[in-house]
């Protein structure tokens, strides 16, 4: 037997059983006797408790995690250390890991359910990061899914205070290598963005049903995180919305600078996507790989014009003057022959420029008059045919310049529920083929919001009948429930349900329910009370922790007056504590009774619950023997006729959906009421 089982820590926590084993610690289920509740206790493994460094590390982690208080993080109640033990007292989770949930669902979740889970995970990380805590081991095995659909991040087993600085690829990290960030794999400095990378990998796995990188050894997988880019989720599952793919790949960007800067940033995009699944983000997958600088690109140089030289430029002027002068400077020296007596003439280019200006002005005036006045007298205004965009995705059509002839633009109108894919154009105005003038440049479109959807509500601890009615009114289809014992949930209330709260469904989707039978009671054989005095029978019922039911008197010529004639449940039947016991007490012989009991047939009416709706299972037992078992439609009737045959006095027990709803007494010797 384990040395810890039955041990009482700090005279408070009684260890009951081991429920988990991690790289550094063992986890036990325990009872907190001070607060009378079940808890989980994480105890440092014996082989590591001898190492002072491990003990220090375990204690530091405990103190760090105890700082956290968030509905999506497993709560820490207590941290303690003795000369022998280091342990943490934590919230005991009633649920399964996200990994187990994914395996149960075939490894791949629909994108709405994945969005529901990743949103809660990122909220938990945001809280931890705000307290300076980095988880460092985010993976589906460390995320718990509760019965009500909520998520709790667990096991901050290799968490550090954020100022801790660096990480190395230890054996513990290798165990989670499919989810570690590139900087973790390199042993570089890490920060909160490393957790967001791991969260991106978890989202990738939920959406696609597979991991982004696989390998024969942990080291080969780690190298891929550093040097490779995974297939995009939509290549593996085209139904994934483009925006959710973009969120996933941004979280998984190899360079931390290209990821979300914080959990709050990622949460903001998730919320925007939840409100509008067809949203387009201003980043693309091409931005995520690292872009190396290219210093060898061809540079475009400006053209250089070399001025033409005259023959006189080939030698310097007399007197050593430089031949290079400013533009328009006059040369000094002897004048050309025949020019000295001619009067100086001014340049003619100003006159030519003035003539050109006048002609240009006249031409512009004529063009203006033609366009504004005369052209409309001789030509018809141009028209354009409106293109067809119905049936296309809005984003694609809006970016198709050839389709829109570079003159039309799309304007979003109404968004309606439709069986078409979200974003599909259903109607347009003006209609396709219409001839419109230049003034019409906008096409207003009606867009599909996708099929009508229903968001699953919380049914936990709701009365079964009310839950059934609510689901039917929402357009969902509740299945025949399963029944289980439960120590806390009262009889006929919901213990769990699938799909979980927040999951987006379609009309007609099925909902599975588990309904409480109440606390499980000790079972035993019913004692024989027949022929006991009423007082003795009552005392026996109390001794067995049973409940007193009806006590009716009947004539009987074989049992002494004041003694029990019959009982229900009958002697030897299996009963449990709290079961109701009904008795018939003898009044002695009936002076008017016939010699032989007369068998008679009666029709009784079983009333159904007033708030019941839909199909119910009705079962009737007479003195422990089943005489009726049928499914009935409570929406079509309020009571069900049941025909019974017998003699004397009989007990009828009625069950609705497996739950006992009452006991009736039938006296066949009495005439049937009209």
C-alpha positions in Angstrom: 0.0 0.0 0.0 1.2 3.5 -0.8 2.9 5.2 2.1 0.8 8.3 1.7 -2.7 6.7 1.5 -4.6 7.4 4.7 -2.0 9.9 5.9 -3.2 13.1 7.5 -1.2 16.1 6.5 -1.1 19.1 8.8 -3.8 17.4 10.9 -6.2 18.5 8.1 -5.8 16.8 4.7 -6.6 13.0 4.6 -5.0 11.5 1.5 -7.4 9.0 -0.2 -5.9 7.8 -3.5 -3.4 8.7 -6.2 -4.9 10.2 -9.3 -1.9 11.5 -11.3 1.9 11.4 -11.8 3.9 14.2 -13.3 7.5 14.9 -14.0 8.1 16.5 -10.6 5.2 15.4 -8.4 2.5 12.9 -7.6 -1.1 14.1 -7.3 -3.6 12.7 -4.8 -7.3 13.0 -4.1 -7.7 14.1 -0.5 -10.4 15.3 1.9 -10.1 18.6 3.7 -11.6 17.8 7.1 -11.6 21.5 8.2 -13.8 22.6 5.3 -15.3 19.1 4.6 -14.5 19.1 0.9 -12.5 17.0 -1.6 -9.2 18.6 -2.9 -6.2 17.6 -5.0 -2.8 17.5 -3.3 0.4 17.8 -5.4 3.4 16.2 -3.5 7.0 16.5 -4.7 8.2 13.1 -5.7 10.3 11.2 -3.1 13.4 10.8 -5.4 13.4 14.6 -6.0 12.6 15.7 -2.5 16.2 14.8 -1.4 17.6 17.5 -3.8 17.6 21.0 -2.2 17.5 22.7 -5.6 14.4 20.8 -6.6 12.7 21.5 -3.3 13.5 25.2 -3.7 12.2 25.2 -7.3 9.0 23.4 -6.3 8.3 25.8 -3.5 8.9 28.8 -5.6 6.5 27.5 -8.3 3.9 26.9 -5.6 4.2 30.5 -4.3 4.0 31.8 -7.9 0.9 29.8 -8.9 -0.8 30.7 -5.6 -0.9 34.3 -6.8 -3.4 33.4 -9.6 -7.1 33.6 -9.1 -9.2 33.2 -12.3 -12.2 31.1 -13.3 -10.2 29.5 -16.1 -7.2 28.5 -13.9 -7.2 25.6 -11.4 -7.3 27.3 -8.0 -4.6 26.8 -5.4 -5.9 26.7 -1.8 -2.8 26.1 0.3 1.0 25.8 0.0 2.9 24.0 2.7 6.4 22.5 3.4 7.7 20.3 6.2 11.0 18.7 6.8 9.8 15.7 4.8 7.3 17.1 2.3 6.6 19.9 -0.1 3.0 20.0 -1.3 0.3 22.2 -2.8 -3.4 21.9 -2.1 -5.5 22.6 -5.2 -9.0 22.6 -6.5 -10.2 19.0 -7.4 -11.5 19.1 -11.0 -14.5 17.0 -12.1 -13.8 16.6 -15.7 -11.4 15.3 -18.4 -8.4 16.8 -20.2 -8.8 18.6 -23.5 -6.7 15.8 -25.1 -9.2 13.2 -23.8 -12.1 15.3 -25.0 -10.5 15.6 -28.5 -9.9 11.9 -28.7 -13.5 11.3 -27.7 -14.6 13.6 -30.6 -12.3 11.9 -33.1 -9.3 14.3 -32.5 -10.8 17.1 -34.5 -13.4 19.7 -33.2 -15.6 21.9 -35.2 -14.3 25.5 -35.4 -17.0 26.9 -33.2 -16.2 24.5 -30.3 -12.4 25.2 -30.8 -13.2 28.9 -30.6 -15.1 28.3 -27.4 -12.1 26.5 -25.8 -9.2 28.7 -27.0 -11.0 31.9 -25.9 -11.1 30.6 -22.3 -7.4 29.4 -22.5 -6.2 32.8 -23.7 -8.2 34.5 -20.9 -6.4 32.3 -18.4 -3.0 33.1 -19.9 -3.8 36.8 -19.9 -4.5 36.7 -16.2 -1.3 34.7 -15.5 0.9 37.0 -17.6 -0.6 40.1 -15.8 0.8 38.6 -12.6 4.2 38.0 -14.2 3.7 34.2 -14.6 4.6 32.3 -17.8 3.1 28.8 -18.0 5.7 27.3 -20.3 3.9 24.0 -20.8 0.6 24.8 -22.5 -0.8 21.6 -24.1 -4.1 19.8 -24.2 -3.0 17.4 -21.5 -2.7 20.4 -19.1 -6.2 21.9 -19.9 -9.2 20.5 -18.1 -12.7 20.4 -19.7 -15.5 20.5 -17.0 -19.0 19.0 -17.3 -20.5 22.5 -17.8 -18.2 23.2 -20.8 -15.9 25.6 -19.0 -12.1 25.2 -19.2 -9.4 25.4 -16.5 -5.7 25.6 -17.3 -3.8 23.3 -14.9 -0.3 22.3 -14.0 2.0 25.3 -14.0 4.6 22.6 -13.5 7.5 24.4 -15.2 6.2 27.9 -14.7 8.6 30.7 -13.7 8.3 34.3 -12.6 8.6 36.2 -15.8 11.9 37.8 -14.8 13.5 34.3 -14.8 15.0 35.0 -18.2 15.9 31.8 -20.1 14.8 28.3 -20.7 16.6 25.2 -21.8 15.3 22.1 -23.6 15.2 19.9 -20.6 13.8 16.4 -20.4 10.5 17.9 -19.1 10.3 20.2 -22.1 11.0 17.4 -24.5 7.9 15.7 -23.2 5.9 18.6 -24.5 8.0 19.3 -27.6 5.1 19.3 -30.0 3.8 22.5 -28.4 7.0 24.4 -27.4 7.9 27.7 -29.1 11.1 28.1 -31.3 12.8 30.2 -28.6 12.1 27.5 -26.0 13.6 24.9 -28.4 16.7 27.1 -28.8 17.0 27.7 -25.1 16.7 31.5 -25.8 15.1 34.2 -23.7 11.3 33.6 -23.5 8.3 35.8 -22.5 4.6 35.6 -22.5 4.5 35.3 -26.3 5.9 31.8 -25.9 2.7 30.7 -24.2 0.7 32.3 -27.1 2.7 30.2 -29.6 1.8 27.0 -27.6 -1.8 28.1 -27.5 -1.7 28.6 -31.3 -0.5 25.0 -31.6 -3.3 23.8 -29.4 -5.8 25.7 -31.6 -4.2 24.3 -34.7 -4.6 20.7 -33.4 -8.2 21.3 -32.4 -9.1 22.7 -35.9 -7.2 20.1 -38.0 -7.0 17.0 -35.8 -3.3 16.8 -36.2 -0.1 18.5 -34.9 1.8 21.0 -37.0 5.1 19.1 -36.7 5.8 15.4 -36.3 9.1 13.5 -36.0 10.8 10.3 -34.9 12.6 12.0 -32.0 11.8 15.0 -29.8 14.9 16.8 -31.1 13.7 16.5 -34.7 10.4 18.0 -33.8 12.1 20.8 -31.9 14.2 21.6 -35.0 11.1 21.8 -37.1 9.6 24.4 -34.7 12.8 26.5 -35.3 13.3 26.1 -39.1 9.9 25.1 -40.6 6.5 26.5 -41.3 3.5 24.1 -41.0 0.8 23.5 -43.5 -1.9 26.1 -43.2 -5.0 24.8 -41.4 -7.3 25.4 -44.4 -5.0 23.2 -46.6 -6.0 20.4 -44.2 -9.6 21.4 -43.5 -11.0 23.9 -46.0 -14.1 24.5 -43.9 -12.0 26.4 -41.3 -12.9 30.2 -41.6 -10.0 32.2 -43.1 -9.9 34.7 -40.2 -9.6 31.9 -37.6 -6.7 30.4 -39.7 -5.0 33.9 -39.7 -5.4 34.1 -35.9 -3.8 30.6 -35.5 -0.9 31.3 -37.8 -0.2 34.7 -36.2 0.0 33.1 -32.8 2.4 30.5 -34.2 4.7 33.0 -36.0 8.3 31.7 -35.6 9.5 35.2 -34.8 8.0 36.4 -31.5 7.9 40.0 -32.9 5.4 38.8 -35.5 3.0 37.2 -33.0 0.5 38.8 -30.8 2.1 41.1 -28.3 -0.1 40.0 -25.5 -2.9 37.6 -24.6 -5.3 40.6 -24.6 -4.4 41.3 -28.3 -5.1 37.7 -29.3 -8.4 37.7 -27.2 -9.5 40.9 -29.0 -9.1 39.2 -32.4 -11.0 36.1 -31.2 -13.8 38.3 -30.0 -14.0 40.2 -33.3 -14.0 36.9 -35.1 -16.7 35.5 -32.9 -19.0 38.5 -33.6 -18.2 38.4 -37.4 -16.8 35.1 -38.7 -16.3 36.6 -42.2 -14.0 39.4 -40.9 -10.8 40.0 -42.7 -7.7 40.9 -40.6 -5.0 43.3 -41.9 -2.3 40.6 -41.7 -1.7 37.7 -44.0 0.1 34.3 -43.7 3.0 35.6 -45.8 3.9 38.0 -43.0 4.6 35.2 -40.5 7.9 33.7 -41.8 11.0 35.6 -41.1 12.1 37.8 -44.0 15.8 38.0 -44.5 17.2 41.4 -45.7 18.5 41.4 -49.3 21.5 43.7 -49.8 22.1 42.6 -53.4 19.0 44.0 -55.0 19.6 45.9 -58.2 19.6 49.6 -57.6 18.1 52.0 -60.2 20.4 54.9 -60.9 19.2 58.2 -62.5 20.3 58.9 -66.1 23.1 61.5 -66.5 23.0 63.9 -69.5 26.4 64.9 -70.8 26.4 68.5 -72.4 27.7 68.7 -76.1 30.9 70.6 -76.5 31.7 73.0 -79.4 35.2 73.0 -81.1 36.1 76.1 -79.1 35.9 74.1 -75.9 38.8 71.9 -76.7 41.5 74.4 -75.7 41.7 77.1 -73.0 41.1 80.7 -73.9 44.0 83.2 -74.1 45.1 84.7 -70.9 44.6 81.4 -69.1 40.9 81.8 -68.6 38.9 78.6 -67.9 36.7 77.5 -70.8 33.9 76.3 -68.6 31.2 79.0 -68.0 27.7 79.3 -66.8 24.9 78.6 -69.3 24.1 81.7 -71.5 27.5 83.5 -70.8 28.9 85.4 -73.7 32.3 84.5 -75.0 35.0 87.2 -75.1 37.3 87.7 -78.0 37.5 89.1 -81.5 34.1 89.5 -83.2 33.1 87.5 -86.3 33.7 89.2 -89.7 30.8 91.2 -91.0 28.9 91.4 -87.7 30.4 94.5 -86.1 28.2 97.0 -88.0 24.9 95.2 -87.8 22.3 96.3 -85.2 21.8 93.9 -82.3 18.7 91.7 -82.7 16.7 90.4 -79.7 15.6 86.7 -79.4 12.4 85.7 -81.3 11.3 82.9 -78.8 9.1 85.2 -76.6 7.0 86.0 -79.6 6.6 82.3 -80.6 5.7 81.4 -77.0 3.0 84.1 -76.9 1.4 82.8 -80.2 1.4 79.2 -78.8 -0.2 80.4 -75.6 -3.0 82.2 -77.4 -3.7 79.1 -79.6 -3.7 76.8 -76.6 -6.2 79.1 -74.8 -8.5 79.2 -77.8 -8.4 75.3 -78.0 -9.2 74.9 -74.3 -12.2 77.2 -74.6 -13.4 75.3 -77.6 -13.0 71.9 -75.8 -14.9 73.1 -72.8 -17.8 74.4 -74.9 -17.9 71.2 -76.8 -18.0 69.0 -73.7 -20.4 71.1 -71.8 -22.8 72.4 -74.5 -22.4 71.0 -78.0 -21.6 67.3 -77.3 -24.9 66.6 -75.5 -26.7 67.9 -78.6 -25.1 65.3 -80.9 -24.3 62.2 -78.7 -26.2 60.0 -76.3 -24.9 59.6 -72.7 -23.0 56.3 -72.3 -24.5 53.4 -70.4 -23.0 50.4 -68.7 -24.3 46.9 -68.1 -24.4 45.8 -64.4 -22.4 42.6 -63.9 -23.8 39.6 -62.0 -22.3 39.0 -58.6 -25.0 36.8 -57.1 -23.7 33.5 -55.9 -20.1 34.8 -55.4 -18.4 35.4 -52.1 -18.5 39.1 -51.2 -14.8 39.5 -50.5 -13.8 37.9 -53.8 -16.3 39.8 -55.9 -15.4 43.1 -54.3 -11.7 42.6 -55.2 -12.4 41.4 -58.8 -11.7 44.6 -60.9 -12.3 42.8 -64.2 -15.8 41.7 -63.1 -16.7 45.2 -61.8 -15.2 46.8 -64.9 -13.1 49.1 -62.7 -16.2 51.4 -62.3 -18.6 49.6 -60.0 -18.1 49.0 -56.3 -20.0 46.7 -54.0 -21.9 48.0 -50.9 -22.9 45.6 -48.1 -26.7 45.7 -47.5 -28.6 43.3 -45.3 -27.1 40.1 -43.9 -29.6 37.2 -43.6 -29.6 33.6 -42.5 -29.3 31.2 -45.4 -28.1 27.7 -46.2 -25.4 29.2 -48.4 -21.8 29.6 -47.1 -21.3 32.8 -45.0 -20.4 35.8 -47.2 -22.2 34.5 -50.3 -24.1 37.2 -52.3 -27.8 36.3 -52.5 -29.3 39.4 -54.1 -28.1 42.6 -55.8 -29.5 46.0 -56.8 -29.4 47.1 -59.6 -30.0 43.6 -61.0 -27.5 42.0 -63.3 -27.9 43.0 -67.0 -29.5 46.4 -66.2 -28.1 49.3 -68.3 -27.2 52.2 -66.0 -25.7 55.6 -66.6 -22.4 57.0 -65.4 -23.9 58.2 -62.2 -24.6 54.7 -61.0 -21.4 53.2 -59.6 -22.6 51.2 -56.5 -24.2 47.7 -56.4 -25.9 47.0 -53.1 -25.9 43.3 -52.2 -27.7 41.1 -49.7 -25.2 38.7 -48.0 -25.7 35.3 -46.5 -24.8 35.0 -42.8 -24.7 31.2 -43.2 -27.3 28.8 -41.9 -29.4 29.7 -38.8 -27.4 28.9 -35.7 -28.3 28.2 -32.1 -25.9 28.8 -29.2 -26.1 26.1 -26.6 -27.2 27.3 -23.2 -26.2 26.1 -19.7 -28.4 23.2 -18.5 -26.4 22.2 -15.5 -28.7 21.5 -12.4 -31.8 22.4 -14.4 -35.0 20.4 -13.9 -35.2 17.8 -16.6 -38.7 18.7 -17.7 -37.8 22.3 -18.0 -34.6 21.5 -19.8 -36.5 19.3 -22.3 -39.1 22.1 -23.0 -36.4 24.7 -23.4 -34.4 22.7 -25.9 -37.5 21.9 -28.0 -38.4 25.6 -28.0 -34.9 26.5 -29.2 -35.3 24.1 -32.1 -32.9 21.4 -30.8 -33.7 17.7 -30.3 -33.1 16.2 -26.8 -32.4 12.5 -26.8 -33.7 9.9 -24.3 -31.7 10.7 -21.2 -29.3 8.5 -19.2 -29.7 8.3 -15.5 -26.9 8.3 -12.9 -26.6 8.6 -9.1 -25.2 12.0 -7.9 -24.4 13.1 -4.4 -25.2 16.8 -4.9 -27.6 17.1 -7.8 -31.2 16.5 -6.8 -33.4 13.9 -8.4 -34.5 14.6 -12.0 -32.1 17.5 -12.5 -29.4 17.7 -15.2 -25.9 16.4 -14.3 -24.3 17.0 -17.7 -25.1 17.5 -21.3 -23.5 17.4 -24.8 -22.8 19.7 -26.7 -21.5 22.0 -24.1 -22.6 25.6 -23.3 -21.5 28.1 -25.9 -21.2 25.6 -28.8 -22.9 26.9 -31.9 -25.4 24.4 -33.3 -27.9 24.1 -36.2 -31.6 23.6 -35.8 -32.5 20.0 -35.3 -29.1 19.1 -33.7 -29.3 16.4 -31.0 -28.6 17.0 -27.4 -27.6 14.2 -25.0 -28.6 14.6 -21.3 -27.5 12.8 -18.1 -30.2 13.1 -15.4 -29.6 12.6 -11.6 -31.2 9.8 -9.7 -30.1 11.5 -6.5 -27.6 10.1 -4.0 -26.9 6.5 -4.3 -28.3 4.6 -1.3 -27.3 1.4 0.5 -29.3 -1.5 -1.1 -30.6 -4.5 0.7 -33.5 -7.0 0.6 -36.9 -5.8 1.9 -37.8 -7.4 5.2 -41.0 -9.3 5.6 -43.6 -7.2 7.5 -46.7 -9.4 6.8 -48.5 -10.6 10.0 -46.6 -8.1 12.1 -48.6 -5.7 14.3 -48.7 -2.2 12.8 -46.5 -0.9 15.7 -43.8 -3.6 15.1 -43.9 -2.9 11.3 -43.4 0.8 11.8 -40.5 0.1 14.1 -38.9 -2.2 11.5 -39.3 0.4 8.8 -37.4 2.9 11.0 -34.7 0.4 11.8 -33.9 0.0 8.1 -33.9 3.7 7.4 -37.0 3.4 5.1 -39.8 5.9 4.7 -43.4 5.5 5.9 -45.9 5.4 3.0 -49.6 4.8 3.0 -51.4 2.7 5.6 -54.8 1.5 4.5 -57.2 -0.8 6.3 -58.9 -3.8 4.5 -61.0 -6.8 5.5 -59.1 -10.0 5.7 -60.4 -13.4 7.1 -56.8 -14.9 7.5 -54.9 -12.1 9.2 -55.7 -10.9 12.7 -57.1 -7.4 12.9 -54.4 -4.7 13.5 -51.7 -6.8 11.7 -50.1 -6.3 8.3 -51.9 -8.0 5.4 -49.5 -7.0 2.6 -46.7 -4.6 1.9 -45.0 -2.8 -1.0 -42.2 -3.2 -1.8 -42.8 -7.0 -1.3 -40.5 -9.0 1.0 -37.2 -9.9 -0.7 -37.3 -7.1 -3.2 -34.1 -5.0 -3.5 -34.6 -1.6 -1.9 -32.3 1.2 -0.8 -32.3 3.5 2.2 -35.1 6.1 2.0 -37.4 3.9 -0.1 -41.1 4.4 0.7 -43.0 1.4 2.3 -46.8 1.1 1.9 -48.9 -1.2 4.1 -52.4 -2.8 4.2 -53.7 -3.4 7.7 -56.3 -6.1 8.5 -59.7 -5.1 9.9 -60.5 -8.7 10.4 -63.0 -10.8 8.4 -65.6 -9.0 6.2 -69.0 -10.1 7.3 -70.4 -9.5 3.8 -67.5 -11.0 1.9 -68.1 -13.9 -0.5 -66.4 -17.2 -0.1 -64.1 -16.8 -3.1 -62.4 -13.5 -4.0 -63.8 -12.0 -7.2 -61.3 -11.0 -9.9 -62.2 -7.8 -11.6 -60.9 -5.5 -14.3 -60.4 -1.8 -13.9 -59.3 1.1 -16.1 -57.2 3.7 -14.3 -55.9 7.0 -15.6 -52.3 8.0 -14.9 -51.9 11.8 -14.9 -48.8 13.1 -16.7 -46.8 16.1 -15.2 -48.6 19.4 -16.2 -45.3 20.9 -17.5 -44.3 17.8 -19.5 -43.9 18.0 -23.2 -42.6 15.5 -25.8 -42.1 11.8 -25.5 -42.1 10.3 -22.0 -41.6 6.7 -20.8 -44.5 5.5 -18.6 -44.0 2.3 -16.6 -46.6 0.8 -14.1 -45.9 -2.1 -11.6 -48.7 -3.9 -9.7 -47.3 -5.5 -6.5 -43.9 -5.4 -8.0 -44.9 -7.0 -11.4 -44.7 -4.8 -14.5 -48.1 -4.5 -16.2 -47.4 -1.5 -18.5 -44.3 0.0 -20.2 -44.9 2.4 -23.1 -43.5 5.7 -24.5 -46.3 8.3 -24.6 -46.5 11.8 -26.2 -47.2 14.3 -23.4 -47.8 17.0 -26.0 -50.9 15.1 -27.2 -52.5 14.0 -23.9 -52.5 14.9 -20.2 -53.4 11.4 -18.8 -52.9 7.8 -20.0 -55.5 5.0 -19.5 -54.1 1.7 -18.2 -56.2 -1.4 -17.9 -55.5 -3.7 -14.8 -57.0 -7.0 -13.7 -56.8 -8.5 -10.2 -58.6 -9.3 -6.9 -58.5 -7.9 -3.4 -56.3 -4.8 -2.8 -53.2 -4.1 -4.9 -50.5 -1.5 -5.0 -49.7 0.3 -8.3 -46.4 2.0 -8.6 -45.9 4.6 -11.4 -42.6 5.5 -13.0 -42.1 8.4 -15.5 -38.8 8.4 -17.3 -37.4 5.9 -14.8 -38.3 8.1 -11.8 -40.9 6.9 -9.3 -43.8 9.4 -9.3 -46.3 7.8 -6.9 -48.0 4.8 -5.5 -51.8 4.1 -5.9 -54.0 1.6 -4.1 -56.7 -0.4 -6.1 -59.4 -2.3 -4.2 -60.9 -4.7 -6.8 -63.6 -5.8 -4.4 -65.2 -2.3 -4.6 -67.4 -1.4 -7.6 -65.7 0.7 -10.3 -66.5 4.4 -10.0 -68.7 5.7 -12.8 
